[in-house]
Amino acid sequence: MNKKIKIEWCENFIKAKFKKLPEFAKGIETNCFFKMAEKSGLYIVGTYGSPMSQALENLTEVKIVQDNNGNYIFLRST
């Protein structure tokens, strides 16, 4: 059974996750975020242009912070 995931659900998920961050935190590590989203059932690994992707585009900016391998590793709310 495939359920249709709404952008609004993803936006609410994102807002809730960023709201729970301690005041000093600036964002969420990218892989951690996507693992939480996957567990919630709102994200499927490897999907691009999905409702979660659109919600992220609407609500966050990607701060260009790279790990030692050149991977982007940080999401920050706007």
N, C-alpha and C positions, 0 to 999 in steps of 0.2 A: 504494500500500500504506500503510495507516494502522497505526502501531504504538501500542500502549497504553502511555502514559507513566505510570510509577508515582511516587507521592508520595515514596517512599523514595529513588528516583534523584535527584529534585529536591533533597531534603534533603541528600543526599551532595554534590551539586554546590555548594549554598550553603555548606555547612560547609567544603568545600575552598577556595572563593573567599575566604571570610573568614579562613581559617587562613593564607593567603598574604599577607595585609596586613602591612605593617610595624607594629611595636609602637605607634608614635605615631598611626597612622591609626585613626579611630573608625568608619569605615564606607565604603560604596561609593556613588558617584554613581548615581542611579537608572537613567538612560538607558544608562550604561556596563554596569551589571549586566544589564539586559534584552538588550542586544546580545550579551553573552557567553552568556547563556542561550539566545538564539535560535540562535547559531552552534553551540551544543552539541546542538541538536535537541530540547531539553527544553521549549522555550517557542515559542509561535506568537503573533506580534504581534496584539493586539486580543482575546485570549482572557481571559475573566474566569471565575473559578471553576474554573480549570484545576488540574492537579496542582502546577504551579509556584506558583500563587497560594496553594494550601493549604499548601505547604511553606514559603513566605514567611511566612504567617500563623503557622505553628507555630514558626518559628525566629528571626524578626526583629521589630523594631518600626520603624515609620516615625517618624523624628525630623522634626518639622515645621520644616524649613528650606526657605525659598522663594527662588526666583530673582527677578529684577526684574520678571518677568511674572506672579508669583504661583503658579508651578508648584512642586509638591513635588519636591525634588531629592536626597534623601538616604535611604539604608537603613542601619540600624545593627543589628548582631547583639545578641541578648540573652544 
